[in-house]
Amino acid sequence: MSEEPIDLSALDPSNDQLRQERLIRAIASRAQPALAERAQWHARAEDSVARQVVRWQRGLTAAAMLLALPAAGVTLWQSSRQAMEPLGVATETSSQIATAIGVPADLLPYLTPEGPSR
């Protein structure tokens, strides 16, 4: 590396005032459409919360359904199991299900809420 200082005076915008003003005007003119669009967006953002919720209704409904459908499925599954038990209909225990999906018998005690007996 060289110990000589680098001359960066060519990058100093205050050296050429006319060029700097032209550059500022060019940037401002190119940014004008984006600034106008942003101003319109901010004007629309002043809407009430109710209007914003109405705008987002379709997305909110879809999100609510994504949460509600699995919850309803689990609730129906649990209620059907509880309804079958008094009738003597066999329902699978967690160990039977674990065995059916291939969980080794050595690991079955670890699947209970109490854990393995010592």
N, C-alpha and C positions, 0 to 999 in steps of 0.2 A: 504494500500500500504506500501511497505517496503522502507525505506530510504537508504538501502544499494545500492551502485552502481552496475550495471550489467556489468559483464566482457564480453566484445565483442571482445577480442583479437583473438578468434578462427576465426572470420570473416575477419580479416586483411589479405589481400592477400600478403602483403610483408613478412609475417612470413615464408611462404613456397614458395620459388622462383621456384623450380622445378614443383610443382603442378600448380602454376600460369602460367608458360610457356606452360605446357601441355594443360591447359584449353584454353589458347589463340589459340594454334595451332588447337585444336579440333573445336573451334568456327569458325575459319577462314576456315578450310576445309569444314565444313558444309555450310558455307555461300558462298563458291566459285561458285556454280551453279547460285545462285541468283545474285551474283555480275556480273557474265559473261552475264546473261540475261539482266541486267540493262545496261551494257556497250553496248550491241547490240542495245537496245532500244534507247539509247542516240545517237548512230551512225545513226540510222534510223531517229531520230528526226531532224537531220541536213538537211533533205530534204527541198526543196523550199516550199513556201506557195502554189504554184500551185499544187504540188504533194500531199500536205496534203488535199487540197480542193477536188482533184480527189478521194482520198481515202474516203472522207466523203460525196461524191456526193449523194449516195443513201439516207443517213440520212437527208442531207440538202434538197434534193428534197421532201422527205416526209414532213419535217417541213414546207417547202414553200407551199405545197399543203394544209396542215392543216390550214394555214393562208389564202390562196387564195380562197378556196372553200366557206367558209362562207361569205367572202367579195363579191364574185361574186354572191352568192345567194341573199344577201341583195340588191346589185346593180340591179339585174334583177327584184326583187320584186318591188323596188321603180320605176324602169322605166316602168314596166307593169301597176302600179297604175297610173302613170302620163299619160300613153298612153290611159287609159280607161276613165279618167275624162272628156276630151273633147267630148267623144262619149256618155256621159250621163249614163255611167255604174256606178251604185252605189258602192262606196267603203266605208268600215266601218271606222267610226271615233274611236278615242281612247276610248271615253266614251261608245260607242256601244260594243267594244271589252271587256272593263272592265266589263260591265254589263253581257255580255255573259259568262264570266269566273267566275262570282259570286262575284264581288267586290260590297260591299254595296253602295247604292246610296248616303249615307252620306259622303262617302270618295271620290266620283267622283270629287268634286271641287278641291281637293288636288292633283289630277293627272295632272292638266293642268300646263303648264309652268309658267303661271302667278300666280298660287296658288289660294286659296279661295278669293272671293271678300269680303271686310269687310264692 
